[in-house]
Amino acid sequence: MSNQSWLTLLQEYRIIAVIRTSDQSLGRQMAQAVAGGGIKLIEITWNTDAAADLIRHLRQALPDCTIGTGTLLNLEQVHQAIEAGAEFLFTPHTNTTLINTATQAGVPIIPGALSPSEIVTAWDAGASCVKVFPIQAVGGVNYIKALQGPLGHIPLIPTGGVTLANAKDFITAGAIAVGLAGDLFPKSLIASGDWQAITQRAKNLRSQFSRDP
């Protein structure tokens, strides 16, 4: 997937559902639930149970969705994720070797960064976008807004503190998309297997972006 295609997907859908679970069967159900609610970008963290198998399964089961992975920490994991068919890659940190490897393979990579220096370093190294993480620890929406003056040309994806209540605010502040994990998948709903409630949460979130250009 080209970087331009990836950016187009982000501008269209705005939301990335982030799934992390120690039970692969739960991961399948979580993905099906948010896909049923209209979320088309799904990240399976690499520390999820049998992440590679889950990515392969979901690419077949959810052909209308784009399935990627995250929490990639080293080169071996990046190679394994690409081999598994991950369509985009997130890392919690900036590592130029990982960025170069993904770029050469034609897979969008979104490294994690926090300070302006880290964000620019990631972008200059060839990142497709930059993940600003953990966003809530450094001011949330106001931090994204403050970055727009000097760094407005860099597409940013905040994670780590994005909720159903503030997701739209991050987009309004200048983020190209947002990543949600815990607030999209409340532990109580996972424990009770209330997948319809999670689907409804996804629908409610998607509806906030229905008029996005």
Salt bridges, closest charged atoms under 4 A:
ASP53 OD1 - ARG56 NH1 3.19
GLU87 OE1 - ARG59 NE 3.52
ASP183 OD1 - ARG201 NH2 3.73
ASP212 OD2 - ARG14 NE 2.91
ASP212 OD1 - LYS168 NZ 2.81
